Amino acid sequence: MIEDMLTSAHQVVRRWYLPLVIGVILLILGVWTLFTPAKSYVALAIVFAIGFLINGILETYFAIVNKTNGWSLVLGILSFILGLVLLFNPALSAITLPIYVGFMLMFRSVLGVGIALQLRRHYVIDWGTLMVFSVLGILLSILMIFNPAFGGLSIVFWTGFAFLACGALSIIFALRLRKLHTFIQKELE
């Protein structure tokens, strides 16, 4: 029974190198993003436009297949059209990206304020930490909305740091899998 478990686990960890490759690619993307912010921003704007396009297709499909109310279909069609407009006009996509992200962050931060207040009403001790970060999120989102240059740089740098963090995580995960792979191989011999 233990040998069956080890054989099964070995099947899972035998390709430990794949997360390593992914991690290296993510690290390279992170460094590229941080050292070429203008090119990175254009790439992010294109991904942003493609995201609207795909969302529009899926939302429209969902509305038609599930025969939902007309609003879902309208939202899907509008998202699809917006995706096309942004894809064929990268300058417009680049301008709207920090504004869109700014509003998204603002809405999430306002939601965070509401949650913090609810936690306070229920006598949760750490409600203040959530409140501080929510207010900080509101202030930074306002800065992002009214100063798109700040927003654009913020998006690029946070994306670069996210790639670096995910790359490091993937490499660490791969090394742990390799260690487990080696251990299981020795046990099976």
Secondary structure, DSSP 8 states (H G I E B T S, - for coil): -HHHHHHHHHHHHTTTHHHHHHHHHHHHHHHHHHH-HHHHHHHHHHHHHHHHHHHHHHHHHHHHHTT--HHHHHHHHHHHHHHHHHHH-HHHHHHHHHHHHHHHHHHHHHHHHHHHHHHHHTT-TTHHHHHHHHHHHHHHHHHHHH-HHHHHHHHHHHHHHHHHHHHHHHHHHHHHHHHHHHHHHHHH-
